[in-house]
């Protein structure tokens, strides 16, 4: 029949139920629950499974694809976002810390901004400099 899930689930229903109870995150519970519902034949199609779980059909298909590729480990693996790269690199922040610790230091954020441009070739807006020096480094000018 068209629409049925063609997936061989290696784990037993009892194993999945035990694993479901051990999950600490909501996403892990949902993913194991999806396998459990398929294994116990409570649902037969991805669309029905998506409705039961309250998720989009594409999301459920992505989970099943992850399971096909690498089993439970792949399915339960939590990805880590790398985030945006900082405008001021860590090496520059370290040099700035050293300059801020000097007795003469800086008298304004504008001066820090000009120093970054002249010494390190880093051109950033005033608010970026203020956020770094005042909020993150907690330095007094």
N, C-alpha and C positions, 0 to 999 in steps of 0.2 A: 504494500500500500504506500502511496506517495505521501511524503511528509513525516513518516516515521523516522525516528532517530536510529541510525545504523552505527552503534557504538558498543564495543565489547568492553564491559566494565569488569576488570579483573578481581576486584575486591568483593567479598560477600556482603550481603545486606547487613549482617550482624556487625561486621568490621566497620562498615560505613556508619552505622548507628552509633557505635562506640566512638568513632572518630568525630562524628557530629557533636557528641556531648563534650569532647575534649577541646573543641575549637574555642578560642578566646576572642577572635575578631568576628564581627558581623559578616564581613566578606567571606571569610573562611567557612562560616556556617552555611551561608547561602550556596556556596559552590559544592560543598559536600552534600547538602540537602538535595541539590539538583541531581547528583549521581544517585543518591538514595532513592529518590522518586522514580528515576528511570529504571534502576535495578529491581525495585519492587513492583514495577509496571503500574504505578499509580497514574503515570502520564505516559503518552506514547509519542507525542509530537513536540518539537521545539516550541511551537506557538503555545501549546497548552502549558508546557513547563514554564514559559515566560510569564504567562498569565497567573499561574499559581504562585510563582516567586515574586510577582510584581516588578519584573524587570523587562527591559526591551528584548525582543527576539534576537537582535544582533549581539547583545551582551551575552546572552546564554549561548549563542553559537560560538562566540569567542572563547568562552569557558570550555566548552566541549572540544574545541580545536586545541586548546592548551592541554587538555587531558589526553587527547590522541597523540600529541607530540611527545609528552614527557611524563604521563601518568599523574599520580597525586602530587608528587613533588612540584611539577611544573604548574599544576592547577592552583596549588596553595602558595606558590612563591609570590611574595609581596615585592613589587617593583619600587625602586627608590627614584624619585625625581631628582635630576641633577640640578635643577634650578637655573636661574639666570647667572651668567658670569658677572662678577663684580666689576664696576666701572674703574675702581682703583684696586690694582692687584695687591696681594698680601705683602710682597716685597716693598712696595711703595708705602704701605701702611706702617711697616716696621721702620722704614727710614723716617717717616713723619713722626712716629712715636719718639724716636731719638731726638729729632729737632724740637719737639714739644717739651722734652725733658730738659733741654738746654736752658740756662738762666735767662738768656736774652729772648729766646723763643719767638713767638709771633704776637702781634698786638691786635690782629683782626682776622676774621675768616677770609676776607678778600686777600690779605697777605698770604695766607695758606694757599689759596687758590692760585695766586701768581707764582708762588714757590713751586707748586706741583707742575705748573706749565713750564717754568724756566728750567728747573732741575731734572725733572723726570719726563717731561714731554706729555704730561697727562692733562688734557683739557676737559674739565667737568664744570657743571653749573655750581653756582654759589650754594644752593640748597643741598647738593650732594656733599660738599665740603662741610657745611654746617652739621648735617646729619652724622657724618663720620666723626668729626672732631668733638662735637658737643654731646651727641647721644651715645655713640658707640665707644669712643675712647674716653669720654667723660673728662676732657681736658679743659682747663680754664685758660682763657687767653688774657 
